[in-house]
Amino acid sequence: MNSTSGTSAAGLDNRAAVLIGGLTAAAGAALAVQVPSVVHTVASRPGPVAAMALLTLVLQLFSIRVYGRGSVSVSAIGILAAAFVLDAGTAMAIALLAALLQWLRSRGQLYKAVFDGANFALSTGAAALAFDWLQGSGRFSAAFVAGCVYAAINNGTLCLAMSLAEGIALRMVWLERFHWARLYFVSFGPLALAAAIAYKDVGVAGLVAFALPPALMIVSVRQYLERTTAAVEEIRQVNQRLRRAHRDTIAALSRSLDAKDAYTGGHIDRVAAVAVALAKQLGYRGEELEAIEIGALLHDIGKIGVPEQILSKRGPLHEAEWDVIKTHPLTSDYILSELDLHPIVRQCARSSHERIDGTGYPDGLAGDQIPLPARIVFVADALDALTSDRPYRPARPLIAALAEIQEHSGTQFCPRVVDALRFLWRTSPQLIGGNRQIRRDAA
């Protein structure tokens, strides 16, 4: 399997970059150890090395795209056959050639070629070691396990990289893109063993005879995928439109609450925008990030049950009025309880008024008892409240609001979220400033 995801190098997730760097370092160290063995094998057995390399590269040419985000090939059969006939180091070198060929064919970005090369090499080395360790228990079982080891490392690493780069759950990447081919993957080891035996007994003709069926199989799979890709993409686009419509409906419902108060017009959208920026900075992606956005949009939906004279009162609230205000997170949670929403949405609705020191409401949670998404929404909500005109005070400059939030970090607000807010202010102030006037010199 190969990496052909559409993520650009500039937009590569930091965790994916760390993964690629670690794989490259490990593969480089392993190959460095094997260099003397590779040189000796190439010099002493040039014919078998050329045959295994040619087999691998030909099979790599039959790789097929998987919905535009990865590719599958049967070159693993040639790579594993090289490990069985030659040695681990030479097989790893041939695996690097397969990765180079894939990169040249796809004309992809260099970091993808580096990732594929490292992934191929480490998968091959681990499979060769497994085969050598288990040969005593029977060559077929050793080959089967070696094939499974290769597929597990190669597929697992690629799925992890795609998950990190695209912000999609690892399980979803596997199920959506590669699960269908799992039975092919486990057959690679036995097929490679058969090809290796045929080569030893018959020569190149035997190698071709055992390599042809997998190549024809991958051609038939390619034809099938070409016919289904259009249908899959159409369904994906429909789902995206439905998700956008769902989000827009939620936003419209939230804005209906904003419309009750001229002082808080646009508040919901601004809170959601800042919450999303903070959540991204704190590592949220995919469905969880979307759930935080929806949670921010709906976090105050329970205020629909609070009398308007309390919400718009010009002056301090009496204790009885505060008691009414403090019930709105419970009302929000109740309203959302029967809906099929991500759990994060209800966490934001119920707990986004809890304070780190435990003096918030409605449950008096403290510290890590408060879900991190709720802490994110709390900071975003406070920032917008401080920088908005209210019946009882004028809006504060953004820099003054940031200073006040920093002052209450660790008591009212989560330090992690406050640090993320300060980082965004330094690096991308437009993400938290929105349409407000940003006055840096007001401090």
N, C-alpha and C positions, 0 to 999 in steps of 0.2 A: 504494500500500500504506500501511496505517496501523498505528500502535502501539496495541494493546489488550491488552497483557500484563497479568497480574494482579498485578504487583509494586506495592506501595504506595510512596508518596513517602518514608515514614519508612524503609522497608527498601531504598531504591534504592541499588544498588552505587555506590561513589564514582567508579569509572571511567565508569559510565553517566551519572552526574551531570556529570562533566567533559565527556563527549561532547555531552550536551544543551546545556550551557553554551557550548561552542565553536561548535556549529551555530547556536545562537541569536544569538551575537555576529556570526558571519559573515553570516547571513541578514539581520540588522538593518542591518549596514553596507551590504550589497548593495541592500537596499530603500531605504535612505536616499539612496543615489546616484540611484536611479531615480524618486524622488518627482516631480521636475519633469516627467519624461516621462509618468508615469502621469496626472498632473493634466491635461496637455495632451491626451492621447489620450482621456480620459473626456469632456473638454469639447468636443473637435472631432469625436469619432466615438462618440457615446453609443449609437447603435443596434447597431453591431458589438460594442461592449463588453458591452451587455446580453445580446445573443444568445449570445456565448461564455460569459459568466458563467452564464446559465441552462442552457446545454448541460452545462457542467461540474458544476453543482450537481445537476441531474437525474441524471446518470450516477453521481455520488457516492452518491445515494440507493440505488443498486443494489449497494452494497458488500456483500460476504459475509464472514462470520467464517471463520477458518481454525483449526479445532480449538480455538476459544476463546482463542487467543493472538495474534491479529493479524487483519487483514482485507485483502481484495483488492477493488479496484474498477476500473472502466474510465474513471474520471474523468480519467485521464492523457490520454485522447483529446481531451477538451475543453480541457484545459490546453495541450496541444501545439498544438491548432488555434488557440487564442488567441495563442500565440507566433508561429505562421506568418502569421496574419491581422493581428495588432496589433503588439506589440513585447514585448521581454523583461520590462520593468518591469510592464506591465499584466497580462501572463500570470502573473507572480509574485504580483501582488495577487489575481488570481482563484484562484490555488492556495491562498492563505491563506484565502479564503472557503470553499474545499472542506474544508480542515482544520478550520475553525471549525464547519462543518455536521456533520462527522464527530464532533467532540467533543460537540456538542449532542445528537446522536442516541444516542451511546453513554453519555452522562452520566459520562464517565470523569474521571480526575484531571487537574488543570490542567497539570501538567508534561508529560502525554502530548499535550495540545493544542499546547503550545509546541514539543515535539519534532516533531510532525507538520507544524506550520506551517513551521518552519525547514527540515525535510527537503523538503517540497513546494516551497518557494520556491527553495532552492539547486538542486534537481534541475531545476526549470523554467528557472532562469537559465542553467545549464550547457547544457541542451538547446537553448535559444534561441540561444546563442552558437555552438554547433556547427552549427545550421541556417544561420545567417547566414554563417559562414565557408565552408560547403561548397555554397552555392547555385549558385556558378559551375560546379560539376561536375555539375549536374543536380538538380532539386528532389526527385525521388523518392529518390535516394541520400542527399541531405542530410536528408530527413525520416526515412529509415530509421536513419541514424546518430544523429540527434537523439533518436529514440525509444529507441535502445539506450543512449545516454548517460543519459537520464532514468531508465530502468529500472535501470541499473547503480548509479547514485548512490542512488536512492530505495530499491531493494531491499537493496543492500549496507549502507547506513546502518541500516536497520531491523533487518536480521539481526544486525549488530554490536551494536546496542543491546539486542536480546533476548538475545544471547549473554552480554553483560556482566551484564545484570540477573538472568538465570536461571542463570548458571554452566554453560551448555551450549556445546559447541564451535560456532564459527561455521558450519562446514561442515554440522554436524548440523541446525542451525536451518534452513539453506537447503534441504537435502535433504528434511527432514521436513515443512516447512510451505509452501515456495514453489516448489520445483523443478518440480513438476507443471505450473505455469502459465508456464514459461519461453517457450513458443512464443506465448502470448498477449501477453507483454510486448514481444517484438520486433515484433509487428504493430501496436503502438500508433502508431508514427510514420507509416507509410503510411496507416493509417486516418484519422489526424488530418489528413494532407495531403488526402486525398479529401474529408473533411468541409469543409476550408477552401476547396477549389476549388468544391465544390458550393454553398457559401454565397455565394461571389463571383459564380458564374454564374447560380444559380437563386434564391438568397435563403434565407429561413428554411425553406422547404419542402425544399430540397436538404439543408440541415443536418439536419433531422429524418430524412430518408430514409437518410442515412449513419450517423446515430447510433442508429437503432432496432436494427439487427442486433447491434451489440456489447451493447446493453442486454438483448436477448433471450438472447444467449449467456450473459451473466453470471447471468441468472435460471435457465437450465438447469444451470449449474454449481452454483448455490446448492442446487437440488433434489438434485443428486447428492451434494454434501457433507453435506447434512442426513441422507441415508440412510447415509452411511459413517462419520459422526462417532461414532455409538454404537459401531460395531464397532471403530474405532480406539481409543476410550477403554477398551473392554473388554480389548483386547490390551495396552494400556499398563498397566492395573491388574494383569493377570496377570503381566506382566514385572516390575512392582514387587514383587509377592508373591514371585516367584522370586528376585529379587535379595535381598530381606530374608531368605528362607530360606537362601540361599547365605551371606550374612553371618552369620546365626545359627549355621549349621553350623560355620563357621570359628571363631566365638567359642567354641562348645562344645568344639571340638578343642583350642583354646588353653587353655581352663579345665582340661582334663584334665591339662595339665602343671602348672598352678597347684596342682591337688589333691595333687600329690606333696609339696608343701612348705607346712606350716601357716604359715610366716612370710611367704610371698608370696601368700597367698590374696587374690584380687581384683586382683592386680598388673596382669594383662594388660588388664583392662577400664579401669583407671585410666590406664594408659599410653596406651591408644587414645583415651580422652576428651581428655586433655591434648594429644596429638598432633593431633587434629582441630581443637581450638581454636587451636593455634599455626598449623596449616596454613591455616585460614581467615584468620587475621590476616595471613599472608604472601601471600594472594591466591589460594590454591587453591580451586577450585570443581568441581562436577560429578564426572565419572568419576575425575579425579586425586585429589580429596579423598577419595572412597570408597576408592581404591586405597591412600592413606596410612593410612586407618583399618584396612583389612585387613592392610597391611604391619605396622602396630603390633601388631595381634593375633597375627600370625604371626612376629614378628621373632626370637623366642627358641624357635621350635618345634624347632630343632636340639638344644636341651638334653635332648630325649628320649633322646638317645644318650649323655648324660653320667651317669656313675654317681651314684646318689642320695647316697652318702656324701660325695661331693665337693660337691654342691650344698648340702647341709645341714651342712657341716662347721662346728663351733664354733671358729673361730680362723683364722689366716692359712693360705693355701694354699701348699704347697710348689711349687717350680718345675715339677716334672713334672705336678702337678695343674693348675697354670695353663695348661700346654701343652694339656691335655685341654680345659679350658674354652674356650681360644681356637679350638678346632676347630668349635665349635657353629655359628658363622655359615656355615661351609662346608657343614655338615650341613643347615642350614636351606635354603640355596640349592639343594642337591641334592634335598631333599624336594620343593621347589616347582618344580623345573626342568621337570617333565613336565606341569605343570598349565597350563591356559589362563588365565593371570592377567595383569593389567596389569603392564608392566615395572617400575613403581614398587614393586610388592609385593616383588619379588626384590631391588630396590635396598635396601629397608628391611631385608630379612632378612639380606643379605650385609654391608652397610656401616654398620649402625647401632651399631657398636662402634669405628669409625674416629675418630681424634682430629684436630682441625684442625692440630696441629703434626706430624702424620705418625707418631706413636708408637702409634697404635691397631692393631687387628687386624681381619681376617686379612690384608689386602693392604697395610697401611702407607700408605694414601692420605692426602693432605694437602690442606687448603684446599678450593678449588672442585673438586678431583678427587672429593671425596665428594659424592654426589648430595644435593641439598637435602632431599628427603624423609627420607633416612637421618639427616641432621643433626637434623631435627625430632624423629624418634623417639628419637635418642640423648639429647637434652635431656629429653624427656618421661620416658624410662626412668630417667635419673639423678635427676630430681626425685622420682619415686615411690620409688626405692631409698633416697634420703636420708631421706625422711619415713616409711619403713616400719621396723618392728622386724626385725632380722636376728639370726641366731644369735650373731654376734660383737659386736653393739652395739644399743642401743635407738634408736628413731626420733628424728629431730631435729624441732624445730618448723619449720613451713613457712618462716617468715621467715629462719631460719638456713640452711635448705637453699637458698633463693634467693640469699642472700649468698654461699654457697660456690660456686654455679654462676656467679655474676657474677665472682667472684674468678678463676675459671679460663676466663673468656671470652677467646677468642683463642688459647688454648693447647690446652685440652681441648674446649671447646665453640665452636660457630659464633656469632660476635657478632650476626649478624642474628637468629638464633633466640633468643638470650638477650635481645636488645632486645624482641622480640615477647613473650617470657615476662614481662618486667618491665612492659610495657604492659598485658598482661592482668591482672597482679597489681594494677596501679593502677586499672584501669577495670572489670574483671569478675573479681574474685578467686574467685568461686564456680566459675568455669570451670577453675581449676587447683587449687582447694582440695578439690573433691569433697566427700566426707563427713568430711574431716579437720578437726580443730580449727584455726582460723586465728588465730594469736596475733601480732598486729601489734606488741605491746609487748615481744616477746621479743628484739628486736634490741639 
